Amino acid sequence: MASNTQKFNKLSLWLDMRGCPNRCLHCWLGHGPNGHMNEDDLRWAAEAFRPFAREFEVFSHYREPDFADNYKELWELETALSDKQTPHFELMSAWRAARDPDYVPWLKQLGLKACQLTVFGGEAMTDKYTGRKGAYRDILQGIELLFENGIAPRIQAFVNQETIAEMHLVDDLIRAYGIKFAFAHQGSCMGANAKLYDIWPTPETLDRMPPLLTALSLKHWKAKSLQKIFGQTEQTLYQKLSHSKNTRSFVTDKPYFNIDYNWDVYPNDGGDFPQWRLGNFKRDGAQAVVECYRSEKAPAQAARRNTPLGEMVRACGDPDSQRLFDRGDYEAYILEKFCEREVNQ
């Protein structure tokens, strides 16, 4: 057992107990199989990791919220196993909302005032990017149910060189339902989303953004321009960072650990990929996982800690690219590419 001086100030543990009904093309976590964990598994993991933190919380999902049929019981169990009750995040399962008449009223009982739903344009585009036929219709039903229960829908729209062609349909959706909250961005270029690098948004993409989604995005992000939201061109970032000697540690005193369907453990700094793997909880135990994290033995941790950022940028960046990135997201993208190129070989 960890001594008091070795304990994290706070540890958040997330189990992918049931997985997700979707296979979103933008998902930074990747597309692992759905799990089949039970309540005893959640208790076991919580008991094992609790000694390593002064404050501890546990969750039964880190992909689709409330996807498990026993979502209400799992919510109560999460609360019982955590030191403090974390309010339900302003996220919902559109899949469940369209199939469970008790779900959205239950969210209202928990005190939710707003809830987020994600679109990529119209019906066909949203179904394609969500990875599930019928997803868009579930979202529309979710919007209606949220309004019926006094919860404000908030629309998230992902923009790239393909989806921009249908962002005007997001404007139409917002107007049709009188939605007051919406925002657009490109997401982080990690996991499945990294496969969309070739169609990543550019300044020309932003010139095609529709007016209502633009206005609501500026309000949401408290930004004066879309450029502030979507960031700088890769060309600019390459010039700024290609000679950087910066290294960094991902270790924090408030880590988030994700446990996937197969009991492999990952820090929340990256997706469920080999370069981030800290060990297997079932085989190695919590102590070994924590020691791996603290010692920065996961390949991605070690690469960022020991390799200057500029070296990675020169190896994996494109000095002529006009793709737009937030600086932090660009550094994360470069690290992922570097790991694929150097560490995983």
Phi, psi and omega in degrees: 000140182291141174287167183299326181286339180269353185284144170293149174298321178208141177231127176250124183246127184237125177251135177272072191291324183234350177084224189205143177283347186254164170226070188294136181292343182261002191291120182285345181276343183093187188236057178291159177298156176288144181269172179222050179279158180240181184296326178294326176297319179296316178298316182298313180295319180297317180296323183286323185267342182304320183298348184266009183216145174288326175230136188227140172219152183223146181228152184266004181204156166219009170247250181288122177289142171061030179283332180291144180298329180264041185300325180293315180294322179294323176299316179295321180291319175305315180297318182292327184271349182260152180291326178226147177281118175278125179304148177303130179296157181281053179228152181215164174264107176296327177301313181288321181303325182281352186235349186230104184294344180273347192293304184293319173302326177295319176300320179296319179298330179283351175098012180293134178256337180214155180211142190260138175228146188247132176231164181231012184139225178276196188296307184296318181294317180293319177298319180298311184284336175280339179079024183205124177292134182097356183298318183297317179295324175298321180295316178299317178295322178297319178301313181297318180293323177298313178300318180299331183257014175073026178249131183281124174287141174236121185265128174252128180239129179264130187246129168214188185290344175268311185289339181301333180296341182240012177295336176295334176287333174292319173304314180300318179298314181300317180292318185299324183258356182066037181286135185261344186232126178199156177203156179236152172192181181256351184077182178267144183274064183226162176060224179297327183295334179296336179289348179264013182306321183296335179247026179297147183295149178234174176305325178295327177298317182294331178297343183259005180293136180286158191292319185289314178297324176298310182298316181290328177293317178299321179292315182299313184273356184054048183244154180266347180205159175296329179299323178294328180284313188272345172094199185261162176290153176300325177303314179294315181294322177301314180298321182286326192251350190292345177244014180291136176262009184296135167233164180205160176254140175270354184289132179225163178272007175225063185283157171246126177247130176255133177246120185273185184302334185258009179075011171286144186245137181224145171286157184282010179283339180215181181277190181275072184230156186306325183292345180253358188293129181262352183137180178247117185300317183295322183271317189265332182090163184294320183301315181294322179297313181296318179296321178297317179297310182296326181274357178056049183270343175299138185308319180292320176300312183295321181297315181289329182284329189249345184250125178302140182305317181302322179297318179292320180297315180296327182283327191235350182272167178244110185291349182249359187288139176260011179293145187261133181219141158294145185301315180298320178293326179292318177299320178294319178297315180298320179297316179299315180295320180297318179295318178298321186279319189254310189282316186281354178283000000 
